[in-house]
Amino acid sequence: MSPSRTRAERDAITVEIMFALVSGAFLGASGFAVLAGAAVWGPVPGAWRGPWLAVSGVLGGALCCVRVVRVLRRLPGRPGSGPSPGDVVWFHPSHPGRTSPDS
C-alpha cells in the first residue's frame, strides 16, 4: 500500500488537472473558431459548409485532448517524472550547502 498524499499534494494535482482542462478547452475552442470562421465568413461553397464545420469540431476536440494529455503527463510524482539523465543538475543533493567544485 502506498503512503497517502498530503493535502498540499492533492491540491497541487487538482490545480494541474483544472489547468489542463481549462487550457485544453481554450485551445480547442480557439482552433475550432479559426477553422469554422473560414466556413461561416469566408468564401467556402455552401455544400462544403457542413463537412467543414464537422472537421473543425473534430480538430478542435483533438487539440483539446492533446493539450490535456501533454499537461497531465508532466505531473510531478509520476514514475520517471524526475530529471532526465541528460538534464543539468545545479545542486548536489547528497551535499547540501557545499558549493566548491571539488565537493
BAKOLTOR-932682 format. One line per field, with one value per atom (N, C-alpha, C): residue number from 1; z, x, y; residue in one letter. Coordinates in Angstrom, 3 decimals, always signed. Atoms other than C-alpha are relative to their C-alpha. Example, Ala and Ser with C-alpha at 12.3 -4.5 7.8 and 13.67 -1.06 7.14 Angstrom:
<sites>
n	c(1; 1; 1; 2; 2; 2)
w	c(+0.000; +7.800; +0.000; -0.060; +7.140; +0.730)
u	c(+0.890; +12.300; +0.900; -0.820; +13.670; -0.770)
v	c(-1.190; -4.500; +1.200; -1.190; -1.060; +1.090)
res	c(A; A; A; S; S; S)
</sites>
This chain:
<sites>
n	c(1; 1; 1; 2; 2; 2; 3; 3; 3; 4; 4; 4; 5; 5; 5; 6; 6; 6; 7; 7; 7; 8; 8; 8; 9; 9; 9; 10; 10; 10; 11; 11; 11; 12; 12; 12; 13; 13; 13; 14; 14; 14; 15; 15; 15; 16; 16; 16; 17; 17; 17; 18; 18; 18; 19; 19; 19; 20; 20; 20; 21; 21; 21; 22; 22; 22; 23; 23; 23; 24; 24; 24; 25; 25; 25; 26; 26; 26; 27; 27; 27; 28; 28; 28; 29; 29; 29; 30; 30; 30; 31; 31; 31; 32; 32; 32; 33; 33; 33; 34; 34; 34; 35; 35; 35; 36; 36; 36; 37; 37; 37; 38; 38; 38; 39; 39; 39; 40; 40; 40; 41; 41; 41; 42; 42; 42; 43; 43; 43; 44; 44; 44; 45; 45; 45; 46; 46; 46; 47; 47; 47; 48; 48; 48; 49; 49; 49; 50; 50; 50; 51; 51; 51; 52; 52; 52; 53; 53; 53; 54; 54; 54; 55; 55; 55; 56; 56; 56; 57; 57; 57; 58; 58; 58; 59; 59; 59; 60; 60; 60; 61; 61; 61; 62; 62; 62; 63; 63; 63; 64; 64; 64; 65; 65; 65; 66; 66; 66; 67; 67; 67; 68; 68; 68; 69; 69; 69; 70; 70; 70; 71; 71; 71; 72; 72; 72; 73; 73; 73; 74; 74; 74; 75; 75; 75; 76; 76; 76; 77; 77; 77; 78; 78; 78; 79; 79; 79; 80; 80; 80; 81; 81; 81; 82; 82; 82; 83; 83; 83; 84; 84; 84; 85; 85; 85; 86; 86; 86; 87; 87; 87; 88; 88; 88; 89; 89; 89; 90; 90; 90; 91; 91; 91; 92; 92; 92; 93; 93; 93; 94; 94; 94; 95; 95; 95; 96; 96; 96; 97; 97; 97; 98; 98; 98; 99; 99; 99; 100; 100; 100; 101; 101; 101; 102; 102; 102; 103; 103; 103)
w	c(+0.000; +0.000; +0.000; +0.090; -0.977; +1.075; -1.007; +1.535; -0.596; +0.490; +1.291; -0.287; +0.375; -0.265; +1.010; -0.902; +1.779; -0.659; +0.499; +1.409; -1.088; +0.977; -0.456; -1.322; +1.231; -2.955; -0.737; +0.632; -3.584; -0.621; +0.544; -4.048; -1.258; +1.172; -6.472; -1.197; +1.090; -8.533; -0.517; +0.414; -8.564; -0.855; +0.771; -9.787; -1.381; +1.294; -12.529; -0.905; +0.801; -13.676; -0.520; +0.445; -13.789; -1.047; +1.002; -15.664; -1.330; +1.234; -18.177; -0.697; +0.600; -18.722; -0.560; +0.453; -18.982; -1.201; +1.136; -21.261; -1.219; +1.115; -23.381; -0.634; +0.534; -23.727; -0.764; +0.691; -24.668; -1.339; +1.239; -27.260; -1.019; +0.897; -28.721; -0.563; +0.463; -28.891; -0.960; +0.898; -30.487; -1.361; +1.267; -33.102; -0.782; +0.670; -33.858; -0.563; +0.443; -34.079; -1.234; +1.154; -36.509; -1.254; +1.175; -38.827; -0.367; +0.286; -38.501; -0.510; +0.497; -39.091; -1.499; +1.446; -42.560; -0.704; +0.618; -43.256; +0.123; -0.236; -41.810; -0.748; +0.596; -43.057; -1.250; +1.139; -45.765; -1.274; +1.313; -49.396; -0.163; +0.090; -48.706; -0.650; +0.638; -51.023; +1.001; -0.913; -49.356; +0.248; -0.160; -49.957; +0.916; -0.834; -48.074; +1.443; -1.335; -45.017; +1.098; -1.013; -43.107; +0.279; -0.250; -43.621; +0.576; -0.508; -42.972; +1.501; -1.425; -39.609; +0.784; -0.679; -38.756; +0.188; -0.108; -39.486; +1.016; -0.991; -37.453; +1.419; -1.329; -34.495; +0.406; -0.301; -34.739; +0.310; -0.245; -34.966; +1.321; -1.291; -32.036; +1.168; -1.050; -29.948; +0.129; -0.035; -30.923; +0.650; -0.635; -29.956; +1.515; -1.430; -26.590; +0.669; -0.586; -25.926; +0.057; +0.021; -26.958; +1.091; -1.031; -24.657; +1.400; -1.321; -21.681; +0.281; -0.196; -22.172; +0.224; -0.160; -22.571; +1.367; -1.317; -19.384; +1.095; -1.066; -17.317; -0.009; +0.036; -18.486; +0.755; -0.728; -16.779; +1.483; -1.418; -13.391; +0.865; -0.904; -10.533; +0.739; -0.753; -8.626; -0.850; +0.879; -11.665; -0.088; +0.188; -12.110; -1.262; +1.143; -14.377; -0.236; +0.217; -13.915; +0.558; -0.531; -12.251; -1.104; +1.019; -14.017; -0.881; +0.937; -17.110; +0.155; -0.124; -17.315; -0.681; +0.700; -19.730; +0.599; -0.613; -17.531; +0.834; -0.816; -15.837; +1.401; -1.392; -12.053; +0.624; -0.507; -10.415; +1.494; -1.421; -6.882; +0.246; -0.397; -5.083; +1.090; -1.013; -3.295; +1.184; -1.110; -1.220; +0.859; -0.742; -0.081; +0.058; -0.043; +0.781; +0.650; -0.555; +1.410; -0.537; +0.539; -0.307; -1.399; +1.296; -3.248; -0.744; +0.704; -4.079; -1.082; +1.116; -7.381; +0.327; -0.301; -5.783; +1.213; -1.146; -3.075; -0.422)
u	c(+0.837; +0.000; +0.884; -0.822; +1.416; -0.423; +0.362; +1.560; -0.977; +1.004; -1.316; +0.655; -0.537; -0.732; -0.419; +0.331; -0.652; -1.047; +1.016; -3.295; +0.584; -0.646; -0.832; +0.223; -0.194; -0.030; -1.322; +1.312; -3.721; -0.469; +0.382; -4.357; +0.798; -0.836; -1.429; -0.466; +0.484; -2.749; -1.332; +1.287; -6.237; +0.201; -0.281; -4.836; +0.541; -0.547; -2.852; -1.080; +1.082; -5.919; -0.910; +0.857; -8.036; +0.697; -0.758; -5.286; -0.004; +0.006; -5.120; -1.351; +1.330; -8.886; -0.335; +0.331; -9.241; +0.855; -0.842; -6.238; -0.315; +0.402; -7.327; -1.287; +1.261; -10.840; +0.230; -0.288; -9.462; +0.684; -0.707; -7.092; -0.934; +0.953; -9.798; -1.015; +0.975; -12.311; +0.640; -0.693; -9.738; +0.243; -0.214; -8.837; -1.287; +1.293; -12.500; -0.438; +0.448; -13.237; +0.762; -0.794; -10.392; -0.454; +0.396; -11.392; -1.462; +1.423; -15.141; -0.256; +0.149; -14.731; +0.197; -0.193; -13.462; -1.251; +1.209; -16.624; -1.174; +1.138; -19.004; +0.171; -0.201; -17.462; +0.864; -0.907; -15.101; -0.680; +0.535; -15.530; -0.111; +0.187; -16.475; -1.353; +1.288; -19.162; -0.993; +1.044; -22.479; -0.001; -0.017; -22.116; +1.128; -1.147; -18.814; -0.146; +0.114; -20.062; -0.173; +0.238; -21.368; +1.233; -1.223; -18.299; +1.133; -1.057; -16.006; -0.180; +0.266; -17.684; +0.233; -0.240; -17.537; +1.489; -1.456; -13.813; +0.559; -0.442; -13.352; -0.272; +0.332; -15.124; +0.903; -0.890; -13.053; +1.404; -1.340; -9.823; +0.062; +0.036; -10.837; +0.006; -0.006; -11.596; +1.348; -1.322; -8.284; +1.027; -0.910; -6.403; -0.206; +0.315; -8.176; +0.598; -0.508; -7.285; +1.520; -1.470; -3.650; +0.536; -0.452; -3.278; -0.160; +0.243; -4.821; +1.021; -0.953; -2.598; +1.406; -1.352; +0.562; +0.203; -0.134; -0.132; +0.030; +0.071; -1.052; +1.195; -1.173; +1.974; +1.178; -1.116; +4.277; -0.309; +0.338; +2.580; +1.137; -1.014; +5.051; -0.530; +0.397; +5.028; -0.209; +0.114; +4.712; +1.366; -1.291; +7.405; +0.668; -0.727; +10.062; -0.193; +0.227; +8.979; +1.134; -1.134; +12.261; +0.926; -0.919; +15.292; +0.483; -0.505; +16.406; +1.510; -1.457; +19.959; +0.765; -0.690; +20.877; -0.224; +0.271; +19.499; +1.185; -1.058; +21.919; -0.551; +0.411; +21.651; +0.928; -0.792; +22.801; +0.285; -0.248; +22.972; +0.439; -0.427; +24.425; -0.936; +0.961; +21.543; +0.638; -0.595; +23.902; +0.887; -0.862; +25.968; -0.631; +0.629; +23.649; +0.918; -0.785; +25.399; +1.415; -1.364; +28.672; -0.059; +0.010; +29.476; +1.325; -1.280; +33.110; -0.057; +0.097; +33.686; +0.483; -0.524; +35.566; -0.693; +0.699; +32.985; -0.781)
v	c(-1.175; +0.000; +1.242; -1.198; +3.370; +0.999; -1.004; +6.204; +1.002; -0.946; +8.647; +1.348; -1.299; +12.036; +1.049; -1.094; +15.193; +0.893; -0.912; +17.856; +0.914; -0.884; +20.101; -0.726; +0.776; +17.333; -0.192; +0.161; +16.680; +1.306; -1.303; +20.405; +0.331; -0.271; +20.698; -0.822; +0.844; +17.790; +0.524; -0.562; +19.319; +1.248; -1.212; +22.634; -0.365; +0.416; +20.878; -0.576; +0.574; +18.947; +1.099; -1.099; +22.096; +0.855; -0.745; +23.931; -0.737; +0.793; +21.084; +0.097; -0.049; +21.126; +1.380; -1.348; +24.900; +0.391; -0.369; +25.395; -0.862; +0.852; +22.411; +0.483; -0.514; +23.798; +1.301; -1.260; +27.211; -0.254; +0.302; +25.758; -0.650; +0.648; +23.523; +0.974; -0.994; +26.356; +0.991; -0.924; +28.651; -0.645; +0.702; +26.055; -0.153; +0.108; +25.446; +1.341; -1.320; +29.170; +0.467; -0.422; +29.795; -0.740; +0.775; +26.970; +0.212; -0.197; +27.446; +1.412; -1.358; +31.166; +0.079; +0.031; +30.383; -0.514; +0.540; +28.394; +0.971; -0.885; +30.965; +1.321; -1.316; +34.214; -0.019; +0.066; +33.012; -0.461; +0.388; +32.040; -1.520; +1.452; +28.401; -0.271; +0.306; +26.977; -0.594; +0.440; +26.157; -1.499; +1.458; +22.404; -0.464; +0.378; +22.365; +0.461; -0.577; +24.243; -1.048; +1.033; +21.208; -0.847; +0.778; +18.989; +0.847; -0.878; +21.966; +0.225; -0.193; +22.622; -1.289; +1.278; +18.904; -0.239; +0.159; +18.775; +0.987; -0.995; +21.958; -0.488; +0.528; +20.343; -1.146; +1.132; +17.168; +0.505; -0.539; +19.158; +0.762; -0.699; +21.371; -0.970; +1.022; +18.282; -0.685; +0.628; +16.715; +0.922; -0.955; +19.886; +0.034; +0.009; +19.871; -1.239; +1.247; +16.230; -0.028; -0.014; +16.676; +0.911; -0.937; +19.677; -0.590; +0.591; +17.874; -1.099; +1.095; +14.827; +0.545; -0.540; +16.918; +0.650; -0.630; +18.889; -1.060; +0.998; +15.829; -0.954; +0.877; +13.840; +0.583; -0.601; +16.322; +0.203; -0.102; +15.984; -0.543; +0.530; +15.581; -1.223; +1.176; +12.338; -1.234; +1.154; +10.109; -0.666; +0.661; +7.473; +0.536; -0.517; +8.875; +1.481; -1.428; +12.497; +0.848; -0.735; +13.449; +0.459; -0.467; +14.877; -1.153; +0.989; +13.015; -0.123; +0.142; +11.662; +1.122; -1.072; +14.469; +1.374; -1.299; +17.261; +0.469; -0.581; +19.615; +0.203; -0.165; +19.457; +1.025; -1.107; +22.683; -0.106; +0.169; +21.327; -1.432; +1.334; +18.353; -0.481; +0.406; +16.618; -0.715; +0.733; +14.490; +0.885; -0.915; +17.506; +1.379; -1.330; +20.399; +1.019; -1.083; +23.675; +0.088; -0.040; +22.757; +0.601; -0.662; +24.975; -0.106; +0.063; +24.281; -1.083; +0.934; +22.453; -1.415; +1.327; +19.555; -0.629; +0.597; +18.799; -1.220)
res	c(M; M; M; S; S; S; P; P; P; S; S; S; R; R; R; T; T; T; R; R; R; A; A; A; E; E; E; R; R; R; D; D; D; A; A; A; I; I; I; T; T; T; V; V; V; E; E; E; I; I; I; M; M; M; F; F; F; A; A; A; L; L; L; V; V; V; S; S; S; G; G; G; A; A; A; F; F; F; L; L; L; G; G; G; A; A; A; S; S; S; G; G; G; F; F; F; A; A; A; V; V; V; L; L; L; A; A; A; G; G; G; A; A; A; A; A; A; V; V; V; W; W; W; G; G; G; P; P; P; V; V; V; P; P; P; G; G; G; A; A; A; W; W; W; R; R; R; G; G; G; P; P; P; W; W; W; L; L; L; A; A; A; V; V; V; S; S; S; G; G; G; V; V; V; L; L; L; G; G; G; G; G; G; A; A; A; L; L; L; C; C; C; C; C; C; V; V; V; R; R; R; V; V; V; V; V; V; R; R; R; V; V; V; L; L; L; R; R; R; R; R; R; L; L; L; P; P; P; G; G; G; R; R; R; P; P; P; G; G; G; S; S; S; G; G; G; P; P; P; S; S; S; P; P; P; G; G; G; D; D; D; V; V; V; V; V; V; W; W; W; F; F; F; H; H; H; P; P; P; S; S; S; H; H; H; P; P; P; G; G; G; R; R; R; T; T; T; S; S; S; P; P; P; D; D; D; S; S; S)
</sites>
